[in-house]
């Protein structure tokens, strides 16, 4: 799977299917840059969408994103879970299996 660059226009259609990990990030954020290769490692296991917070303030408000990186995993049942901060690829996989 590829990593999708998301925005307000395509967000709902992608996450409504479930099993989507959304990475709220900023280009100036050090931990976000550290997280990028970890996401690359797992892109074949889960659909990933990246949301640049500087370009998508509406989505940040909607999901209460106050710090980056913030990972939000959308489940098939419509619910979601959130984690703030850097995680390794193994930690991310454990997080989405909760």
C-alpha positions as CSV (number, residue, x, y, z in Angstrom):
1,X,0.0,0.0,0.0
2,X,1.1,3.5,-0.5
3,X,1.0,6.3,2.0
4,X,-1.7,8.8,1.1
5,X,-1.3,12.5,1.6
6,X,-4.6,13.5,3.0
7,X,-6.6,16.7,3.2
8,X,-10.1,17.8,4.2
9,X,-11.5,16.8,0.8
10,X,-10.4,13.1,0.8
11,X,-10.3,12.5,4.6
12,X,-13.8,11.2,5.2
13,X,-13.9,8.9,2.2
14,X,-10.6,7.2,3.1
15,X,-11.2,6.8,6.9
16,X,-14.8,5.7,6.5
17,X,-13.6,2.3,5.2
18,X,-11.7,1.7,8.5
19,X,-8.3,0.1,9.2
20,X,-6.7,3.5,8.4
21,X,-3.8,5.0,10.4
22,X,-3.7,8.8,10.2
23,X,-0.5,10.6,11.0
24,X,-1.0,14.2,11.9
25,X,2.4,15.7,11.4
26,X,4.3,19.0,10.7
27,X,7.2,19.4,8.3
28,X,9.1,21.3,11.0
29,X,8.6,18.6,13.7
30,X,11.7,16.6,14.7
31,X,9.7,13.6,16.2
32,X,7.5,13.6,13.1
33,X,10.6,13.2,10.9
34,X,11.8,10.3,13.1
35,X,8.3,8.7,12.8
36,X,8.3,8.7,8.9
37,X,10.6,5.7,8.4
38,X,8.7,3.8,11.0
39,X,5.5,4.3,9.0
40,X,7.3,3.3,5.8
41,X,8.1,0.0,7.5
42,X,4.5,-0.9,8.2
43,X,2.8,0.6,5.1
44,X,2.2,-2.9,3.7
45,X,0.3,-3.9,6.9
46,X,-2.0,-0.9,7.3
47,X,-3.3,1.9,5.1
48,X,-1.6,5.2,6.2
49,X,-2.8,8.7,5.6
50,X,-0.6,11.7,6.4
51,X,-2.2,15.0,7.3
52,X,0.0,18.1,7.5
53,X,-1.4,20.1,10.4
54,X,-0.4,23.4,9.0
55,X,-2.5,22.9,5.9
56,X,-5.5,21.1,7.6
57,X,-6.5,23.1,10.7
58,X,-10.1,22.0,10.4
59,X,-9.2,18.3,10.8
60,X,-6.9,19.1,13.7
61,X,-9.8,20.9,15.5
62,X,-12.2,18.1,14.7
63,X,-9.9,15.4,16.3
64,X,-8.4,17.6,19.1
65,X,-4.9,17.5,17.7
66,X,-2.8,19.7,20.0
67,X,0.7,18.0,19.6
68,X,2.5,16.3,16.8
69,X,3.0,13.6,15.9
70,X,-0.5,12.4,16.7
71,X,-1.5,9.0,15.3
72,X,-5.2,8.2,15.0
73,X,-6.3,4.7,14.0
74,X,-9.8,4.4,12.5
75,X,-11.4,1.0,13.0
76,X,-13.9,-0.7,10.7
77,X,-16.7,-0.2,13.3
78,X,-16.3,3.6,13.0
79,X,-14.4,4.1,16.3
80,X,-10.9,5.4,16.6
81,X,-8.0,5.5,19.1
82,X,-5.3,8.1,19.4
83,X,-1.7,8.2,20.4
84,X,0.5,11.2,20.8
85,X,4.3,11.1,20.2
86,X,6.9,9.0,18.5
87,X,6.5,5.3,18.3
88,X,8.5,2.5,16.8
89,X,7.0,0.4,14.0
90,X,6.5,-2.5,16.5
91,X,4.8,-0.1,19.0
92,X,2.5,1.2,16.2
93,X,1.4,-2.3,15.2
94,X,0.6,-3.1,18.9
95,X,-1.3,0.1,19.2
96,X,-3.5,-0.6,16.2
97,X,-4.2,-4.2,17.4
98,X,-5.9,-2.9,20.6
